[in-house]
């Protein structure tokens, strides 16, 4: 049966973009495929971070994933750096990856603009580590959003180059597009992100959620309450399509176009539906935070499961690159 791999950066705060773009899909996929899910802490190091809080950030990310329904009985959940074969394979794959391929990665350009004071080599070689994350488990299916398709195609190319240079060890993974590939932040401009402070977390209270929604960008052409709107260009409506019922979404679409509903009322409806989803998750997060040993045990078992696979892959890799004895 095909194996699924996916990873999420530890931010300590899981937002609704993470939930819709990845986690909701993970919870569904784990019932259908052998699944490996990773908290990719090594990727997170490409941005400046506080080392003293990293462990706590990883822990909080794990509790949120478990609270959302990621089930260690159905998948392997682990921390990327706990399986050193990821970085070992990364270096080997770096030697078969042309410089020009990396220069074409659009996310490097975007992240360089957003972090102009810290354009490190890790940002540049990030896609090779991502390729290693996937290939070390010979994963077949990769749940991705549209913004990651270019990286996945590079992974496929890296696999082809390794196979042609040494020996056909790796298959070429295929992408599984999520139903909503990209969730924009409250600014309506960039992908929802903690670093851009344009996010809604799964732990918002009614008060903090409304403070965020109140200032969220809507249809710019709709100046007055009586102006008809265009839901197709409104980010709040996009969120409704993911967090509200089908009939309510249709009603909002119709009423917005004829100015039958204002942006404030539309945001209040969204808030109600978001809280219906997030309130139980917030309670489960608190439960897992009160059981740290249980959470660490889950992560350790996940790492042990993954290390068995990763070490076998590295044995095969070393055998074909001339390092079988070492």
Secondary structure, DSSP 8 states (H G I E B T S, - for coil): --EEEEEE---S--BHHHIIIIIHHHHHHTTTSEEEEEE-HHHHTTS---HHHHHHHHHHHHHHHHHHT--TTTEEEEEGGGSTHHHHHHHHHHTTS-HHHHHT-HHHHHHHHHTTT---HHHHHHHHHHHHHHHTTT-SEEEE-GGGHHHHHHHHHHHHHHHHHT-------EEEE-SS---B-TTSSSB--TTTT---BTT--HHHHHHHHHT----TT--STTS---GGG-HHHHHHHHHS-HHHHHHHHHHHHTT-S-HHHHHHHHHHHHHHHHHHHHHHHHHHHT-HHHHHHHHHHHHHHHHHHHHHHHHHHHHHHT-TT-
